[in-house]
Amino acid sequence: MRGRRSLLAGVAAVATVAGGARAQEPASPQQQVDALLKEGVDYAKTQIRQTFSFLPFALVVHADGHTERFRAPTGDELDALDAPEQEADPASALRELKQRIAREAKARGDFKVIGIFSDVDVKLPDGAPSDAIQASMEQASGYCTDVFVPYQRVDEDHLTWGEPISSKAKGVVFSCK
């Protein structure tokens, strides 16, 4: 009997702990986009600090929650472009990356959030030219946004980062609302 009481007390304690734990609220589409945006911009900033620029890349969050990185063509013999051509024509590399993301999304069917990141030239609201990280973000719900993070190289070792600028986006995979 004593063993039974201990077992029942243990089960009751586990039930109390399990009953007291609440499931975490699912993140809103904007929160999901913001999390992926931060990850992508951080990676792009690292590349800019190390190599002064970066080739386009994409981050995708799958339905099961894992994140996958896709790169523009890498320059190996299986890619349509080699690295020098990408650097000479980053717009072409970006176009190919977007086509790949669209194909992969259709084939896999489990993309939840997509961020496509590229190094672009922009005009700031004051009309001044600037380099910027462009992040084209889209979520399966139809939430989409383009975010531009301006930057300038002060010297070989220092960069300055401007405030992000957002605008409406057109999705590569999802219909934007």
MARZA-200018 format. One record per atom (N, C-alpha, C, CB): residue in one letter; x, y, z. Coordinates in steps of 0.1 Angstrom, whole numbers, plus 5000, padded with zeros to 4 digits. Each point is the difference from the previous one (the first is absolute). Glycine has a CB too. Layout:
% MARZA-200018
AXYZ...
//
This chain:
% MARZA-200018
M500849885000M499250125000M500950135000M498249875012R502850124996R500950125001R500650034986R500549945024G499949964968G500650024987G498950064991G501549815003R497350154998R498950064992R499850145003R498949784999R501150265014R499850145004R501250094994R498849935021S502450024979S501150074994S499850024985S501549915018L498149984976L499850014986L498950104996L500749764998L498250235010L498950104998L500450145002L498449825006A502450205005A500550145003A500950044988A499949965025G500949964970G500950034989G499250044988G501849855009V497250074988V499150034988V499350135002V499749754996A499850275016A499350135003A500950124998A498549885016A502850104988A500950114999A500350034985A501149945023V499149954970V500350024985V498850064994V501549805000A497350165003A498850064994A499850155004A498949775001T501550265011T499950145004T501050094992T499349935023V502050024976V501050074992V499550014985V501949925016A497749974979A499550004986A498850104998A500949764997G498250235012G498850094999G500450145002G498649825008G502450215000G500450145002G500850064989G500049955024A500649974967A500850054989A499050034989A502049875007R498250254988R499150054988R500849994988R498650155015A500849824974A500750004987A500350144996A498849794993Q502350235001Q500450134996Q499150054988Q502449965008E497250164993E499150064989E500849994987E498750155017P500649824972P500750004987P500450144997P498849794992A502350235001A500450144996A499150044989A502449955007S497450184993S499250064989S500850004987S498850155017P500649874972P500750004987P501150115000P498049924988Q501750205018Q501150105001Q501149965009Q498350174995Q501449765016Q501149965009Q500949894993Q498550055020Q500849864972Q500849904993Q500950074990Q498249835003V501350274990V500850074990V501150085007V498050024985D501750045026D501050085007D501249915005D498250165007A501549724998A501049915004A500949964989A498549925018L500950054970L500849964989L500850124994L498449814995L501050305006L500750124995L501250035008L497850094993K502149905020K501250025009K501149904997K498550095018E501149794980E501049904997E500750034987E498749835013G500650204977G500550034986G500950135000G498049884990V501550225016V500750135001V501349985007V497950134999D502149805012D501249975008D501149934992D498649995021Y500949914971Y500949924991Y500650104989Y498749785005A500450304989A500550094990A501050105005A497849974989K501950085023K501050105006K501349935002K498150125012T501949764993T501349935002T500749994987T499049875019Q500350094970Q500749994987Q500550134995Q498449814994I500950305008I500450134996I501350045008I497650074994R502449915019R501250035008R501249924995R498550055020Q501349834976Q501149914996Q500550024986Q499249845016T499850184975T500350004985T499650124993T499949765001F499550345006F499550134994F498749984992F502450074999S497149814999S498749984993S499649865002S500650174983F498349795011F499649865001F499249974988F500050005025L500049874971L499149954989L498649975006L502049914987P497050105005P498649985005P499949865006P499150154982F500149845029F499749885006F498550015005F502549965007A497049924996A498649995006A500049925012A499050034977L500250005033L499749925012L498549964999L501850125014V498049764989V498649954999V499749925013V500149984975V498850055031V499549935012V499049904995V500450195016H499849694987H499149894996H498849985010H501949894988A497150045008A498849985009A500549945013A498549984980D502549935020D500449945013D500950095008D499949784988G500450345007G500750105008G501550014997G498449965018H502249954974H501450014997H500350104989H500349765008T500850304993T500450114990T501149944991T499450185017E500449854970E500949964990E500650124992E498849774998R502450234999R500650104992R500249964986R501250095020F498549994970F500249984986F500950114995F497749894997R503350074995R500950104994R499750024986R501749945017A498750174978A500050024985A501049904994A499450255002P500649734985P500949904995P501550025005P498649994979T502049905025T501350015007T501250014991T498949875018G501050104969G501150014992G500749864997G500450225009D499049674997D500649874996D499449964987D500349935024E500349964970E499749974986E498549964998E502349924998L496950065013L498649964998L499150135000L500549785012D500150334991D499250135000D500150064987D500450035024A498550054973A499950074987A501050114999A497649944999L502750125012L500950125001L501349965008L498150174997D503049894999D501149985009D500250135009D501249844984A499650155026A500050115010A500450144993A500749835017P500350184974P500350134994P498850064993P502349934998E496949984995E498850054993E498950055010E500549844981Q499450095031Q499150055010Q500350135005Q499649775006E501750254997E500550135005E499850114989E501649885015A498650094973A499850094989A498550034998A502149924989D497049985013D498650024998D499249945012D500449994975P499650085036P499349955012P498549994997P501850095015A497750004976A498649994997A499649874994A500050254997S500849704995S499849874994S500049895010S501050084978A500049925031A500149915011A498750005009A502550025000L497050105003L498850025008L498849944992L501050215011R498949824977R498949954991R500049845001R500150214985E501149735013E500149865001E499649945014E501850014982L498650065028L499749965014L498550015002L502250085008K497150024988K498650015001K499349894993K500250255002Q500249724986Q499549894992Q500149865007Q500550134979R500749865027R500349875008R499049995012R502450014992I497450105015I499250005012I498549974996I501550175011A498149894978A498649974995A499949854996A499850244991R501249705002R499949864997R500049915012R501350054979E499649985031E500149925012E498850015008E502450045001A497050085000A498750015008A498949924994A500750235006K499249774981K499049924993K500249855002K499850194983A501549775016A500349865001A499849955014A501750024981R498750065029R500049955014R498750035007R502450045001G497050074996G498750035006G500050035015G499149874982D502050165024D500050025014D500750135005D500049755002F500250344988F500650135004F499050085008F501550004979K498950065032K499150085008K500450155000K499749805015V501650234986V500650134999V501250004991V499150065024I501050054967I501150004991I500650145001I498949844984G502450175016G500750125000G501149994989G499650055024I500450054966I501050004990I500850135002I498649864983F502750125019F500950115004F501050034988F499849935025S500350204972S501050044990S500650135004S498749884982D502550155011D500750125002D499750094989D501949885012V497450244991V499550094990V500550145002V498049854997D501850234992D500250145001D498650075001D502249994986V497650105023V498750075002V500250155001V499149795012K499850284986K500050145003K499250015013K500150084976L500549995034L499450025013L498950114999L502249945011P496950064999P499050104999P500450154998P498849855015D502550184989D500550134997D500650024986D500450025025G499649874967G500550004987G501449954999G498550184995A502249815016A501449954999A500149864996A500650175018P500449794974P500249864997P500649925012P500350074975S499549805025S500549925011S500049864996S499250165017D501749764988D500049854999D498949965011D502549984992A496949905005A499049965010A499949844999A498850224999I500849735012I499649865000I498550004997I501849925017Q497850014973Q498549994997Q499649875004Q500150154981A498849845027A499449885005A498650004995A501549995021S498249924970S498749984995S499449895008S500550084976M498549955032M499549915010M498549964996M501550095018E498249784984E498649964998E499649885009E500250084976Q498649925028Q499549905009Q498749944994Q500950125020A498949754982A498949934994A498650065001A501449805004S498450285007S498850075002S499750114990S500249945024G500950104969G499850114991G500750135005G497949904992Y502750095020Y500750125006Y501350014992Y498949985023C501450134970C501250024993C500550145002C499349834982T502150195018T500650135001T501449994994T498650055021D501850064973D501450024997D500650095010D499649974975V501649995030V500750085010V501450034994V498749905020F501750234981F501350044995F500750065012F499250064977V502149885025V500850055011V501250074994V499349815016P500750324983P501150074994P501349995008P498350164991Y502849845001Y501350015007Y501050074992Y499549785011Q501550274995Q501150074993Q501349965007Q498650194994R502449794998R501449975005R500750135003R500149784987V500350245026V500750125004V501449994997V498450035019D502249854983D501449974996D500149854999D500950215011E500349744988E500249854999E499449925011E502150054987D497950015025D499649925012D498650045006D502449985004H497050124990H498850055006H498850024991H501450115016L497449854988L498850024992L499050085009L500449794987T498850295006T498950065008T498749944994T501350225004W497749755005W498849944996W498850105002W500949775006G498350254984G498950095001G498749935005G500950134981E498149945022E498749955004E499449924989E499750195017P499749694986P499349924990P498850084994P500649795012I499250194975I498950064993I499249894994I501450214994S497349805009S499149894995S499150054989S500049905022S499650014969S499050034989S499249884997S501650184991K497449835001K499249894996K500849914991K497950145001A501849735000A500749904992A499149924991A501749995018K498949954972K499349914992K500749865003K499550174981G499749735022G500549875003G500549924988G498550005019V502549924984V500549914990V499249875001V502350105002V497349865010V499249885001V498650025005V502149895006F497750205003F498750025006F499350134994F500849885021S497950124979S499350124996S499950095012S498649874984C501950255013C500150105011C498750085001C502550024996K497150015016K498850075003K500350155002K499049805010
//
